[in-house]
Amino acid sequence: MRLDEAVEFAENPEPRCPCVLLLDTSASMTGTPIQALNDGLETFRDNLITDDLAKKRVEVAIISFDNQIKIVQDFITADQFENPVLTAQGQTYMGTAINKGLDMIAARKLEYRNNGITYYRPWIFLITDGEPQGESEKVVKEAAERIRQEEDNKHVAFFAVGVEGANMDKLGEIVIRLHRHHRRIGKLINGLRKAVQRRRAIQNDILKPLNR
C-alpha cells in the first residue's frame, strides 16, 4: 500500500465502485477508431466528475492491449483522472488483458478490505473491434473461465462491447454480457459512464456495499 493511497482512503472513506476499462489498441484500431476512443475517454471523465458522489466513489483503471498489456492508469478516483492518449499497433492480446484486469480487481478489493473500505461489485468493460490474435488458445480459454466464475460468484460484472467489425461469435464464447455497438466510440464510453451512475443509484437504494 502506497502512502498516498493510505492518505486517500483516510480522507475519502466513501464506499468504492472499481471500474476497469480494457481498451483494444491493436493495429485494426488505427485512424478514426483510436481517435474516437481518445475522445470518448475525455467525455467519460468530463461527465463523471460532474457527479459529486460518483467522483468520490467510482475508481477507474485503464488497461490497453495490443502485443503488450499496459496499465495506462491504475485505480484512481474520477476527480484525479487525467485523459491518456492512446495509439494503435500490433495484434490483439485480449485474453491476457482480461486476466490482468481480473487480477487488478482482486488486488484492489484486498486493499479495500485492509483499509476498512466497503465496495460495490466491480465492473469491467472490454471494448474491441476485433477478436483475440497472437496469443495461445489456452490463455483465451482461461480468461473465459475466470469471467464465468467471477460472474457466477457475483464478484464482478463483466461487459464486452464489440464495435464495428468485431467477431461477435468469438466474443460470445469468451464473455456472458455481450453488446454490439456501431456508433462512434466516444458516445459509447459516455454511455458506459451513465451505466455506472445508474448502477451506483440502484446500489444505494437496494444493496449494501460488499465486504468480500
N, C-alpha and C positions, 0 to 999 in steps of 0.2 A: 504494500500500500504506500503510494507516494504521499509526501507531506501535504501537497496541495489538494489531494483527494480527501485526506482526513479533515482538512480545514473546510473543504466544500461540504462534506456531509454534516459537519458540526454547524455550519452557518445555514445550510439548507437541508433540514431533516425531512422534507416532504417525501411521501412515497414516490418511487420512481417507476417509469414505464420505459424500459430499454428498447430501442428500435435500431435494428441493423439494416442498412441498405447494401445489398450485394449488386454491384453495378458492372455490367458487361462492357469492357473497354477493348474488346478484340478488334481485329482489322475490319471486320464487317460493319463496325460502328463508325468508320471514318466518314468525315464530312458532316452532312446535316444531322445525322443521328447523335453524334457525340456533342455537337454544338447545342442541340436541343436538350441533351442530358445535363450539360453545364447550366443552361438557362433554367432548367427545371429545379436544379439544386438551389439556385438563388431564390426562386419562387417559394420553394419548400421552406427555406429559412425565413424569408420575409413574412410569410403568413404565420408560421409557428410562433414567432416572437411577439406577435400582436395579441396572443392569448396569455394573459398574466399567469394563469395556473399551468398551462401546458409548458411554458418556457422554463418553469421550475421543476416540472415532473418528468417531462419527456427527455430522455438521453439518447442522442443519436451517435451511431458509429457507422463509418463508411468503409467498405472493402471493395476495391476494384479488382477485376480479374481478366487476364489475358493469358500469356505464357507465364506470368508471375501473379502471385497473390499479394496485394499490397494493402496494408491498413492505412488508408488515406486519412482517416480521422478516428481516433479512439473515442470511447464514450465521453460525451460532454453534453451539458445541458444546452438547450436551444439558444439561450441568451449569450452563450460563449462561442457558438458555432460560427465558423468562417467558411466561405464557399471555396472549395478546391477547384482547380482547373484540370479536367481530365483529358487525356489524349488516347487515341485508339491505335492498337498494334497487336500482332501475334494471334495465337489461337485462343480457344475458349476452355480454360480450366475450371469448369463450373462445379464439378464435384468437390474439388479441392477447396474452392471458395465456400461452398456450403458447409463443409466440415469446419473450416476456420471460423465461420460465423457462429456456428453452434458452440464451438469451443469458447469463443469470446463471451457468449451469453452465459455459459456455465460459470466462467471465471468471474463475471460481473455479479452474478447472483450471490456467489460466495462472499464477495466484497460487501455487498449489501448486508448479508447476514452477520458478518463480522463486525459491522458498524451499527447494527440495530436499525437498519433502514428496511422498511417493508416495500414491496414492489408488486406491480400488476404483471400479468402474464406477458412476457416479452413478445415482440413482433419482429419478424424478419421478412423483408421484401426483396425478392430476386427479380431484377429487370434485365431482360436479354432479348436480342433479336436473332439468336442462334440456338445451338444445341452443344453439348459437351464435345470438345475436339482436343486431341493431343494428349489426353490422359487415359490411364487404363480403365477398362470397364469395371474392374474391381473397386476402384475409388468411387466411381459414379454409383454403383450399387450400394456401397457402404453409406454414402451420403443419403440416398433414398431411404434406406432402412432407418437411419438415425432420425430423419424427418418424421417418419411414421411413428417411431417410438415416442418422440418428444410430443407429437400431436396427440397420440393416444393417452399419454400421461398428463396432458394439458399443461405441459411445461413451456410450450412455445406455440405461437400461431405463425405459420409459415405460408407466405403468399408468393406465387410466381406469376409474373406478368410477361407474356410473350408479345413483343411488339411486332410490327410487320416483318414477315419473312421467317419468324420463329417456327421451329418444328414442334408444333403443339402436341403431336402424338408422343414424341420423345419426352417432352417436358411432363406430360401426363403420367409417364412411367416413373418419374422422379418425385413429383410433389402431389399433394392432395388438393390444395386450393389453387386452381389454375384459372387464369383470366386472360382473355385476348383483348388487346387494345391497339387500335390503329391511329389514334390521334397523336399529335406531337408529344414528345416525351415530357416537355415542360408541364403541360396540362396534366399528364398522368401523375407526375410526382406531387403536384398540387392536390390532386385527388387523394393520394395516399396520406398527405398531411391532414386532410379533412377526416379521413377514416380513423386516424389516430385520435383526433379530437372527439369524434363520436364514441369511440371505444372508451376514452377516459371518462366521458359523461356517464355512460352506462355503468362503468365500474363504480363510480361514485354513488350512483343511485341504488345499485343492486348488490354488488360484490364487495368483499373486503380485500385489501391488499394481501398478497401471498407472503408466506414466510418459509416456503420450501424451495 
